[in-house]
């Protein structure tokens, strides 16, 4: 990646989304304002870039970068669970194969049905996973939980979540322990032996009866 000149703010196209990049006190800085890469939003990004350049030059730079985030409704409310995961899928499109991508879209359908336009809280996340476990095999639910954790980590890294909390992080899906095979009862063994004796294959099978154990 090319080095950004000192005092310059570069506007990038990151998988269809605007990202700003610059250096401050020798450190590389990024800002993802949550804007699609299109002509109108580029004008907004250019204004932000100009503001950042001016603040660095005048000594008024905001190291928290809150000052430069998008002036949108998302500043006042957290992004919805569905929109966040959809953006994550948009980012994943060129990074996973088609079959894997189908899993992401399948999970998005579940999120739409459960969350609608709501953001995901810790309580909602727990309820969603309970609902998912009721409808999917444990191994599948566990895999989907991994996708959700990855999606929210990505959202935090790209400053799309106000509280910077991964609501799925502490959740897990435990698979039911395998049950040990039940031993035959005495009555069942008697019935099996009787069946062997009455069968024309009894000569070859009776020799295996010693393998049966009693409960």
C-alpha positions as CSV (number, residue, x, y, z in Angstrom):
1,X,0.0,0.0,0.0
2,X,1.4,3.4,-1.0
3,X,2.4,5.7,1.8
4,X,0.1,8.7,2.3
5,X,2.1,12.0,2.1
6,X,2.2,14.0,5.4
7,X,-0.8,16.3,5.7
8,X,-2.7,14.7,2.8
9,X,-6.0,12.8,3.2
10,X,-6.7,10.1,0.6
11,X,-10.2,9.0,-0.3
12,X,-10.4,5.3,-1.1
13,X,-13.1,3.0,-2.6
14,X,-13.2,-0.1,-0.3
15,X,-15.6,-2.6,-1.8
16,X,-18.1,0.2,-2.8
17,X,-17.7,2.1,0.5
18,X,-15.8,5.3,1.1
19,X,-12.7,5.2,3.4
20,X,-10.4,8.1,4.2
21,X,-6.8,7.5,5.0
22,X,-4.1,9.9,6.3
23,X,-1.1,10.0,8.7
24,X,-0.9,11.9,11.9
25,X,2.3,12.0,14.1
26,X,3.7,9.2,12.1
27,X,0.7,6.9,12.5
28,X,-1.6,5.7,9.8
29,X,-5.2,6.7,10.4
30,X,-8.4,5.5,8.8
31,X,-12.0,6.7,8.8
32,X,-15.0,4.8,7.4
33,X,-17.9,7.3,7.5
34,X,-20.5,4.6,6.4
35,X,-21.1,6.2,3.0
36,X,-21.4,4.4,-0.3
37,X,-18.9,5.4,-3.0
38,X,-20.9,7.5,-5.3
39,X,-20.7,11.1,-6.6
40,X,-22.8,12.7,-3.9
41,X,-21.1,11.0,-1.0
42,X,-17.7,11.8,-2.6
43,X,-18.5,15.5,-2.2
44,X,-19.2,14.8,1.5
45,X,-16.0,12.9,1.9
46,X,-14.0,15.7,0.2
47,X,-15.4,18.1,2.7
48,X,-14.3,15.8,5.6
49,X,-10.9,15.4,4.1
50,X,-10.5,19.2,3.9
51,X,-11.6,19.5,7.5
52,X,-9.1,16.9,8.6
53,X,-6.2,18.6,6.7
54,X,-7.1,22.0,8.1
55,X,-7.3,20.7,11.7
56,X,-3.9,18.9,11.4
57,X,-2.4,22.1,10.1
58,X,-4.0,24.4,12.7
59,X,-3.4,22.1,15.7
60,X,-7.1,21.4,16.2
61,X,-7.0,17.7,15.1
62,X,-9.5,15.5,16.9
63,X,-7.6,12.2,17.7
64,X,-10.8,10.5,18.6
65,X,-12.1,11.2,15.0
66,X,-15.6,11.6,16.3
67,X,-15.6,15.1,14.8
68,X,-15.1,13.7,11.3
69,X,-17.7,10.9,11.3
70,X,-20.7,11.1,9.1
71,X,-23.5,13.5,10.0
72,X,-26.2,10.9,9.5
73,X,-29.0,9.3,11.6
74,X,-26.5,6.5,12.5
75,X,-24.7,9.0,14.7
76,X,-27.7,8.9,17.0
77,X,-28.7,5.3,16.7
78,X,-26.9,2.1,16.2
79,X,-26.9,0.5,12.8
80,X,-29.5,-2.3,12.3
81,X,-28.4,-5.9,12.5
82,X,-29.6,-6.7,9.0
83,X,-27.9,-3.6,7.5
84,X,-24.6,-4.4,9.3
85,X,-24.6,-8.0,8.1
86,X,-25.5,-7.0,4.6
87,X,-22.5,-4.7,4.5
88,X,-20.4,-7.5,5.8
89,X,-21.6,-9.7,2.9
90,X,-20.9,-6.9,0.4
91,X,-17.3,-6.9,1.7
92,X,-17.1,-10.7,1.6
93,X,-18.3,-11.1,-1.9
94,X,-14.8,-11.2,-3.5
95,X,-13.2,-13.1,-0.6
96,X,-15.3,-16.3,-0.3
97,X,-16.5,-18.8,-2.8
98,X,-20.1,-18.9,-4.0
99,X,-21.1,-21.9,-1.9
100,X,-19.8,-20.2,1.3
101,X,-21.6,-17.0,0.3
102,X,-24.9,-18.9,0.3
103,X,-24.5,-19.5,4.0
104,X,-24.1,-15.8,4.6
105,X,-27.3,-15.0,2.6
106,X,-29.2,-17.8,4.4
107,X,-28.2,-16.3,7.7
108,X,-29.2,-12.8,6.5
109,X,-32.8,-14.2,5.9
110,X,-33.0,-15.3,9.5
111,X,-31.7,-11.9,10.7
112,X,-34.4,-10.1,8.6
113,X,-37.2,-12.2,10.1
114,X,-36.0,-11.8,13.7
115,X,-34.6,-8.2,13.8
116,X,-36.4,-6.3,11.0
117,X,-34.7,-2.9,11.2
118,X,-33.6,-3.1,14.8
119,X,-30.0,-3.1,16.0
120,X,-28.8,-6.2,17.9
121,X,-28.6,-5.9,21.7
122,X,-27.0,-8.5,24.0
123,X,-30.4,-9.7,25.0
124,X,-31.7,-9.9,21.4
125,X,-28.5,-11.8,20.4
126,X,-29.1,-14.4,23.0
127,X,-32.8,-14.8,22.1
128,X,-31.9,-15.0,18.4
129,X,-29.4,-17.9,19.0
130,X,-32.0,-19.8,21.1
131,X,-34.4,-19.4,18.2
132,X,-31.7,-20.5,15.7
133,X,-30.9,-23.6,17.8
134,X,-34.6,-24.6,17.7
135,X,-34.6,-24.6,13.9
136,X,-31.0,-25.7,13.0
137,X,-28.8,-28.6,13.9
138,X,-26.3,-27.7,16.6
139,X,-23.3,-27.9,14.3
140,X,-25.0,-25.5,11.8
141,X,-26.1,-23.1,14.5
142,X,-22.5,-23.0,15.8
143,X,-21.2,-22.3,12.3
144,X,-23.7,-19.4,11.9
145,X,-22.7,-18.0,15.2
146,X,-19.1,-17.8,14.0
147,X,-20.3,-15.8,11.0
148,X,-22.1,-13.4,13.2
149,X,-19.1,-12.9,15.5
150,X,-16.9,-12.2,12.4
151,X,-19.5,-9.8,11.0
152,X,-19.7,-7.7,14.2
153,X,-15.9,-7.7,14.6
154,X,-15.7,-6.3,11.1
155,X,-18.4,-3.7,12.0
156,X,-16.4,-2.6,15.0
157,X,-13.2,-2.3,13.0
158,X,-15.0,-0.1,10.4
159,X,-16.7,2.1,13.1
160,X,-20.2,1.1,12.2
161,X,-21.2,0.2,15.8
162,X,-21.5,3.1,18.3
163,X,-20.9,1.0,21.4
164,X,-18.1,-1.0,19.9
165,X,-19.5,-4.2,21.5
166,X,-19.7,-7.6,19.8
167,X,-23.0,-8.8,21.2
168,X,-22.3,-12.3,20.0
169,X,-18.9,-12.7,21.5
170,X,-19.8,-14.4,24.8
171,X,-22.4,-16.8,23.2
172,X,-21.7,-20.4,22.3
173,X,-23.5,-23.4,21.0
174,X,-22.9,-26.6,22.9
175,X,-23.6,-29.9,21.2
176,X,-25.5,-32.6,23.1
177,X,-23.1,-35.3,24.4
178,X,-23.3,-38.6,22.6
179,X,-25.3,-41.2,24.6
180,X,-23.6,-44.5,25.3
181,X,-25.4,-47.5,23.6
182,X,-27.9,-49.2,25.9
183,X,-27.0,-52.8,26.9
184,X,-29.6,-55.5,26.1
185,X,-31.8,-56.7,29.0
186,X,-32.0,-60.4,30.0
187,X,-35.4,-60.7,28.3
188,X,-34.0,-59.1,25.1
189,X,-31.1,-61.5,25.0
190,X,-33.4,-64.5,25.5
191,X,-35.6,-63.3,22.6
192,X,-32.5,-62.8,20.4
193,X,-31.2,-66.3,21.1
194,X,-34.6,-67.7,20.5
195,X,-34.7,-65.9,17.2
196,X,-31.3,-67.3,16.3
197,X,-32.3,-70.8,17.2
198,X,-35.4,-70.6,15.0
199,X,-33.4,-69.1,12.0
200,X,-31.7,-71.2,9.4
201,X,-28.6,-69.1,10.0
202,X,-28.4,-70.0,13.7
203,X,-25.4,-72.2,13.2
204,X,-23.2,-69.3,12.2
205,X,-24.8,-66.6,14.4
206,X,-25.1,-68.4,17.8
207,X,-21.3,-68.2,18.1
208,X,-21.6,-64.4,18.4
209,X,-24.1,-64.5,21.2
210,X,-21.4,-64.1,23.8
211,X,-20.9,-60.5,22.6
212,X,-24.2,-59.4,24.2
213,X,-23.9,-57.9,27.7
214,X,-26.6,-57.6,30.3
215,X,-28.0,-54.3,31.6
